Amino acid sequence: MKPQVIQKIGFVATAIVSAIVVVPIFLVILFIVINGIQAISWEFLTQPPRNGMTEGGIMPAILGTVILTVVAAIFAMPFGIGSAIYLAEYASDNWLTRTIHLAIVNLAGIPSIVYGLFGLGAFVLFFRFGTSILAGALTLALMTLPIIISTSEEAILSVPMEFRVVSYSLGATKWQTVRNQVLPNALPGIITGVILGLARVAGETAPILFTVAAFYLSELPKSIFDQAMALPYHLYVISTQVPGMPLEIQYGTALVLLLFVLFFTVIAAVMRSIMRRRREW
């Protein structure tokens, strides 16, 4: 068989497999949009639930999700990026480093409910933070750390060695080289990894189920030691625990959560595109 024929067969097979994966996802998203768009209104986005959560809006859940994501980012970003810098630029290639890399890969694949149970035991009970925003955010930060470390390390290692060599030849120290040459050029990949990691934790239900999420709160949280409502858990509650819940509210909540995660993805793509244009290689 000619190489050109094999190549065409490969292209067709790839297109078919891509369609098999993409089309069902697109249909699910379309189904949620069609059924949820009628519930979207200013009242739905800015008012708390009423009448046993069968009326009103989802503002407390939106605010709780934003707070959890922001606090998780505050904890995860410094440790994740710092660990990536150390592993990529300072750590030696030995059995300990390889073990750490293996552990990071394995931690990225652990089910989210395991992180939730760990957060319950460590932050809620052992450190006595209780079911609070702090305990939930720390659990989510731990869950996104492997993603941030892996993507940030790959972005740092992708910077050409010539940048480092030239910097050293001009008398710069190791840290000056990392700060002024490596990190600015690795920033698009780092930011993309951070945002995508946060997008994942924003949609998680199991970790916040054990550490922070409340069935219903009449007041907004006043500190990081208070409980909070969150979109993923709120969607679970109104879909399984509330009798007589209108379907449009369920699908509207799912649509808001979908748009929330999509917002992170779009921001990551736009920022990566802008920063890649400014790169010097």
Buried (B, 14 or more C-beta within 10 A) or exposed (E): EEEEEEEEEEEEEEEEEEEEEEEEEEEEEEEBBEBBEEBBEEEBBEBBBEEEBBEBBBBBBBBBBBBBBEBBBEBBBEBBBEBBBBBBBEBEEEEEEEEBBEEBEEBBEEEBBEBBBBBBEBBBEEEEBBBBBBBBBBBBBBBBBBBBBBBBBBBBBEBEEEBBEEBBEEEBEEEEBBEEBBBBBBBBBBBBBBBBBBBBBBBBBBBBBBBBBBEBBEEBBEEBEBBBBBBBBBBBBBBEEBEEBEEBBBBBBBBBBBBBBEEBEEBBEEBBEEBEEEEEE
